[in-house]
């Protein structure tokens, strides 16, 4: 492996380390797979952020295990889209933002950039709220103080200057592992009905036949697939050195393994959140728990120990912090791709966090604790609106033979991708209409 370049301007920006992780041809396949592991993990943290927690907790509390299949299907859709994003980056050597800038009119490209920035800020808003709530639950500080403390993560980004992209991937692995371990502890302490859990994964139209579960199901879908993750994944897969058609083909296969395993882990964590809520709350008659803070307060008496509640808060904190790094990298990718503009990573983090802290601070100051739940839902609605604008160019580009060559989407893959675009777009339109009372 070649030494990773350091950069004062972008300590872990993919454009600065493209092709820097070499995978020797003589390595056995499993060692090659380990070298390619990492990008999928960075993407996966966006699928287990505090916004996902909010929708999964409410779904489990109100409807038990019935909506587990929605978590499964949403994760499968995410795997398809993230594999397309990785395919685009490996086949063309360029990311989705760069290609959108070059292949669309300047005005269209600027609109796409603006929407992508809004999605990052909306996601960061959820991270601010989740981390602030975790500070309150763990240390007893007020929510406004917790919001202010989230600004300190800029120093974490600054501390990684020159550390290399693999170091960031290792930190994310540690944080994701922390989230997973916390929910393993909670599942062990609560003891769900595993037969009912298995039945919940079976798709059922009857489970979403009324407005309330359908609304939550679409909320889970909107919270699962993050638009900026598509830009991010198409860029960070290029940190692995690939050359020639055979090298690209092998890279696609190994990256697919990385993506499926990483998003499979995110699926298990999201399912665990819903299962914990279903077992602890719905199973004990508490079908009104729709707030993360309320879930924390009720876990200890129901589980019979404070360990479950503490594990819950630690997992929430790790969830918010893990998304900090990926949000910063995604912001760098989008700004560089659409505007050809590079700024230091810590400055990028400070700008994004500053724009997210303002509405979060105003919200908790004016509305108090209930601001967390309401603003989390609002952030997910905003994300849902952005998603089709990232999906359309991704599917279109990967279906163009003149751009992708032999790596162009096959007809079945293109059909599935466009079907997902139609279904997700329609679902998100319905969700937004419901939230704003238009339907």
C-alpha positions in Angstrom: 0.0 0.0 0.0 1.4 3.4 -0.9 1.5 6.1 1.8 -1.6 8.2 1.8 -0.9 11.8 0.8 -1.5 14.5 3.5 -3.2 17.7 2.7 -3.7 20.8 4.8 -6.6 21.9 2.7 -8.5 18.6 2.6 -7.2 16.0 5.1 -9.5 13.3 4.0 -11.2 14.5 0.9 -11.5 11.7 -1.6 -10.3 13.9 -4.5 -7.0 14.3 -2.6 -6.4 10.6 -2.1 -7.9 9.1 -5.3 -6.2 5.9 -6.2 -3.9 6.0 -3.2 -4.9 2.7 -1.8 -3.2 0.1 -3.9 -4.5 -3.5 -4.1 -1.7 -5.8 -5.5 -2.9 -8.3 -8.0 -1.2 -11.3 -6.3 -3.3 -11.0 -3.1 -5.9 -13.7 -2.4 -9.5 -12.5 -3.0 -10.3 -12.1 0.7 -7.3 -9.8 1.3 -8.4 -7.8 -1.7 -11.9 -7.6 -0.3 -10.5 -6.2 2.9 -8.6 -3.5 1.0 -11.8 -2.5 -0.8 -13.8 -2.5 2.4 -14.5 0.9 3.8 -16.4 3.1 1.4 -19.6 1.2 2.0 -19.2 1.6 5.7 -18.9 5.4 5.4 -22.0 5.5 3.4 -23.9 3.1 5.8 -23.8 5.6 8.7 -26.2 7.8 6.9 -28.7 4.9 7.1 -28.6 4.8 10.9 -28.6 8.4 11.9 -30.9 10.0 14.5 -33.6 10.6 11.9 -33.8 6.8 11.4 -34.0 6.3 15.1 -37.1 8.6 15.3 -39.0 6.8 12.6 -38.1 3.3 13.8 -38.9 4.0 17.4 -42.4 5.4 16.5 -43.0 2.5 14.1 -42.1 -0.1 16.7 -44.0 1.6 19.5 -47.2 2.1 17.6 -47.3 -1.0 15.4 -45.0 -3.5 17.0 -43.1 -5.7 14.5 -45.5 -5.1 11.6 -43.3 -2.6 9.7 -40.1 -4.5 9.9 -40.5 -5.5 6.2 -40.5 -1.8 5.3 -37.0 -1.5 6.9 -35.9 -4.5 4.9 -37.3 -3.3 1.5 -36.0 0.2 2.0 -32.5 -1.2 2.8 -32.6 -3.4 -0.4 -33.5 -0.3 -2.4 -30.6 1.5 -0.8 -28.2 -1.3 -1.8 -29.3 -1.1 -5.4 -28.8 2.7 -5.6 -25.5 2.7 -3.7 -24.2 -0.1 -6.0 -25.1 2.1 -9.0 -23.2 5.0 -7.4 -20.1 2.9 -6.9 -20.4 1.5 -10.5 -20.5 5.1 -11.8 -17.4 6.1 -9.9 -15.3 3.0 -10.8 -16.4 2.8 -14.5 -15.9 6.5 -15.3 -13.3 7.6 -12.8 -15.6 10.6 -12.0 -18.2 11.2 -9.4 -21.9 12.0 -9.8 -21.4 15.7 -9.0 -18.6 16.1 -11.6 -20.6 14.4 -14.3 -23.7 16.4 -13.4 -21.7 19.6 -13.7 -20.3 18.6 -17.2 -23.4 17.0 -18.7 -26.1 19.5 -17.6 -26.6 23.2 -18.2 -24.9 25.5 -15.7 -28.2 26.6 -14.2 -29.3 23.0 -13.8 -26.0 22.1 -12.2 -26.3 24.9 -9.7 -29.8 23.9 -8.7 -28.6 20.3 -8.2 -25.7 21.7 -6.0 -28.1 23.8 -4.0 -30.4 20.8 -3.4 -27.5 18.6 -2.4 -26.2 21.2 0.1 -29.7 21.5 1.6 -29.8 17.7 2.1 -26.5 17.8 3.9 -27.6 20.6 6.2 -30.9 18.8 6.9 -29.0 15.6 7.7 -26.6 17.5 9.9 -29.6 19.1 11.7 -30.7 15.6 12.7 -27.1 14.8 13.9 -27.1 18.0 16.0 -30.4 17.2 17.6 -29.4 13.5 18.2 -26.0 14.4 19.7 -27.5 17.2 21.8 -30.1 14.8 23.2 -27.4 12.3 23.9 -25.5 14.9 25.8 -28.6 15.7 27.8 -29.3 12.0 28.6 -25.7 11.1 29.5 -24.6 14.2 31.3 -27.8 16.0 32.3 -27.0 19.3 30.4 -29.9 21.3 28.9 -30.7 20.9 25.2 -29.4 24.4 24.2 -26.1 23.5 25.9 -26.1 20.2 24.1 -26.6 21.9 20.8 -23.7 24.3 21.5 -21.5 21.3 22.4 -22.0 19.8 19.0 -20.0 22.6 17.5 -16.9 21.0 19.1 -16.8 18.2 16.6 -15.1 20.6 14.2 -12.0 20.0 16.3 -12.3 16.3 15.7 -12.2 17.0 11.9 -9.2 19.3 12.4 -7.5 16.6 14.5 -7.7 14.1 11.5 -5.7 16.5 9.2 -3.2 14.5 7.3 -4.2 11.2 8.9 -5.3 9.5 5.7 -8.6 8.1 4.4 -8.1 4.6 6.0 -7.9 6.2 9.4 -11.3 7.9 8.9 -12.7 4.5 7.8 -11.3 2.9 10.9 -12.9 5.5 13.2 -16.3 5.1 11.5 -16.0 1.3 12.0 -15.4 1.9 15.7 -18.5 4.1 15.9 -20.7 1.8 13.9 -19.5 -1.1 16.1 -20.4 0.9 19.2 -24.0 1.4 17.9 -24.3 -2.3 17.0 -23.0 -3.4 20.4 -25.4 -1.0 22.3 -28.4 -2.6 20.5 -27.1 -6.1 21.1 -27.1 -5.3 24.8 -30.6 -3.9 24.6 -32.0 -6.9 22.7 -30.4 -9.2 25.2 -31.9 -7.3 28.2 -35.4 -6.9 26.7 -35.8 -10.4 25.1 -38.1 -9.9 22.0 -40.5 -12.4 20.6 -38.2 -13.8 17.8 -41.1 -15.6 16.1 -43.0 -12.3 15.8 -39.8 -10.6 14.6 -39.4 -13.1 11.8 -43.1 -12.7 10.8 -42.6 -8.9 10.7 -40.0 -9.2 7.9 -42.7 -10.8 5.6 -44.1 -8.1 3.3 -47.8 -7.4 3.9 -50.1 -5.0 2.2 -52.5 -5.3 5.0 -49.9 -3.9 7.4 -49.9 -0.6 5.5 -53.6 -0.6 4.4 -54.5 2.4 6.6 -53.2 5.9 6.6 -51.2 5.9 9.8 -48.9 2.9 9.2 -48.5 3.9 5.5 -47.4 7.4 6.6 -44.8 5.8 9.0 -43.7 3.3 6.3 -43.0 6.2 3.9 -41.3 8.0 6.7 -39.0 5.1 7.1 -38.3 5.0 3.4 -37.5 8.8 3.3 -35.2 8.5 6.4 -33.4 5.5 5.0 -32.0 6.7 1.6 -29.9 9.8 1.8 -29.5 11.8 -1.4 -26.0 13.1 -0.7 -24.8 9.5 0.0 -25.1 8.8 -3.8 -22.7 11.7 -4.5 -20.4 10.5 -1.7 -20.2 6.9 -2.7 -19.5 7.6 -6.4 -16.4 9.6 -5.2 -14.9 7.6 -2.3 -14.8 4.3 -4.3 -12.1 6.0 -6.3 -9.7 6.0 -3.3 -8.7 2.5 -4.5 -6.3 2.2 -7.4 -7.9 0.6 -10.4 -6.7 0.3 -14.0 -7.9 -1.5 -17.1 -11.2 -3.2 -17.8 -10.3 -6.3 -15.8 -9.3 -4.2 -12.8 -12.5 -2.3 -12.9 -14.5 -5.4 -13.2 -12.8 -6.9 -10.1 -13.2 -3.6 -8.3 -17.0 -3.6 -9.0 -17.3 -7.1 -7.6 -15.4 -6.3 -4.4 -17.1 -3.0 -3.9 -20.4 -4.7 -4.3 -19.5 -7.0 -1.4 -18.4 -4.0 0.7 -21.7 -2.2 -0.1 -24.0 -5.2 0.6 -22.2 -6.1 3.9 -22.1 -2.5 5.1 -25.7 -1.7 4.3 -26.7 -5.1 5.6 -25.2 -4.0 9.0 -27.2 -0.8 8.8 -30.3 -2.9 8.1 -29.7 -5.0 11.2 -29.2 -1.9 13.4 -32.3 -0.2 12.0 -34.3 -3.4 12.5 -32.9 -3.7 16.1 -34.1 -0.1 16.9 -37.6 -1.0 15.7 -37.5 -4.4 17.5 -36.4 -2.8 20.8 -39.2 -0.2 20.5 -41.8 -2.9 19.6 -40.7 -5.2 22.5 -40.2 -2.6 25.2 -43.1 -0.3 24.4 -45.7 -1.9 22.1 -45.4 -5.2 23.9 -46.1 -3.5 27.3 -49.0 -1.3 26.1 -47.0 1.9 25.6 -48.1 2.6 22.0 -47.7 6.4 22.3 -43.8 6.5 22.4 -42.8 8.7 19.5 -39.9 10.6 21.0 -36.3 9.5 21.4 -36.1 11.1 24.9 -39.3 9.3 26.1 -37.9 6.1 24.8 -34.7 6.6 26.9 -36.7 7.3 30.1 -38.9 4.3 29.7 -36.3 1.7 28.8 -34.8 1.4 32.3 -38.0 0.5 34.2 -39.2 -1.8 31.4 -35.8 -3.6 31.0 -35.3 -3.7 34.8 -31.9 -2.1 34.6 -30.4 1.3 33.7 -27.8 -0.5 31.4 -30.4 -0.6 28.6 -31.0 3.1 28.8 -27.3 4.0 29.0 -26.5 1.8 26.0 -29.3 3.6 24.2 -27.8 7.0 24.9 -24.3 5.9 24.0 -25.5 4.4 20.7 -27.4 7.7 19.9 -24.2 9.7 20.5 -22.2 7.4 18.3 -24.8 7.7 15.6 -24.6 11.5 15.5 -20.8 11.5 15.6 -20.3 9.0 12.9 -22.5 11.0 10.5 -20.3 14.0 11.3 -17.4 12.7 9.3 -19.4 11.4 6.3 -21.3 14.7 6.1 -18.1 16.6 5.9 -16.7 14.4 3.2 -19.9 14.5 1.2 -19.9 18.3 1.4 -16.3 18.4 0.1 -17.3 16.0 -2.8 -20.3 18.1 -3.8 -18.6 21.5 -3.5 -15.6 20.3 -5.5 -17.7 18.4 -8.1 -20.2 21.1 -8.9 -18.2 24.3 -8.2 -14.6 23.1 -8.6 -14.1 24.8 -5.2 -11.9 23.4 -2.4 -11.8 24.7 1.1 -10.2 23.2 4.3 -12.2 20.4 5.7 -12.5 22.0 9.1 -13.9 25.1 7.5 -16.4 23.0 5.5 -17.4 21.3 8.7 -17.8 24.7 10.5 -20.0 26.1 7.8 -22.3 23.1 7.7 -22.5 22.7 11.4 -23.1 26.4 11.8 -26.1 26.3 9.4 -27.5 23.3 11.2 -27.0 24.7 14.7 -29.0 27.9 14.1 -32.4 26.2 13.5 -31.7 23.6 16.1 -30.9 26.2 18.8 -33.9 28.3 17.9 -36.1 25.2 17.9 -35.1 23.9 21.3 -35.1 27.4 22.8 -38.6 28.2 21.6 -40.3 24.8 21.7 -38.2 23.0 24.4 -37.8 19.2 24.5 -40.6 18.6 21.9 -38.5 20.4 19.3 -36.3 17.3 18.9 -39.0 15.1 17.6 -40.6 17.8 15.4 -37.4 19.0 13.9 -36.2 15.4 13.3 -39.4 14.7 11.3 -39.0 18.0 9.4 -35.4 17.2 8.4 -36.5 13.8 7.0 -39.2 15.4 4.9 -36.6 17.8 3.5 -34.4 14.9 2.7 -37.2 13.0 1.0 -37.8 15.9 -1.3 -34.2 16.0 -2.5 -33.8 12.3 -3.2 -35.3 12.1 -6.7 -33.1 14.9 -7.9 -30.0 12.8 -7.1 -31.5 9.5 -8.2 -32.5 10.7 -11.7 -29.0 11.6 -13.0 -27.5 8.6 -11.3 -29.8 6.1 -13.1 -29.6 8.1 -16.3 -25.8 8.2 -16.4 -25.3 4.5 -15.5 -27.7 3.6 -18.3 -25.7 5.5 -21.0 -23.4 3.2 -23.0 -21.3 6.1 -24.3 -20.4 7.0 -20.8 -20.2 3.6 -19.0 -19.0 1.4 -21.9 -19.1 -2.3 -21.0 -20.2 -1.4 -17.5 -23.5 0.1 -18.5 -26.6 -1.1 -16.6 -28.2 -4.2 -18.0 -31.8 -4.0 -19.0 -33.1 -5.7 -15.8 -31.0 -3.5 -13.6 -32.1 -0.3 -15.4 -35.7 -1.5 -15.1 -35.4 -2.1 -11.4 -33.7 1.3 -10.9 -36.3 3.3 -12.8 -39.1 1.4 -11.0 -37.5 2.5 -7.7 -37.3 6.0 -8.9 -41.0 6.1 -9.7 -42.0 4.4 -6.4 -39.8 6.5 -4.2 -40.7 9.7 -5.9 -44.4 8.9 -5.6 -44.0 7.9 -1.9 -42.1 11.0 -1.1 -44.6 13.3 -2.8 -47.4 11.6 -0.8 -45.3 12.0 2.5 -44.8 15.7 1.9 -48.4 16.2 1.0 -49.4 14.5 4.2 -47.1 16.6 6.3 -48.3 19.9 4.9 -52.0 18.8 4.8 -52.2 18.7 1.0 -53.7 15.2 0.9 
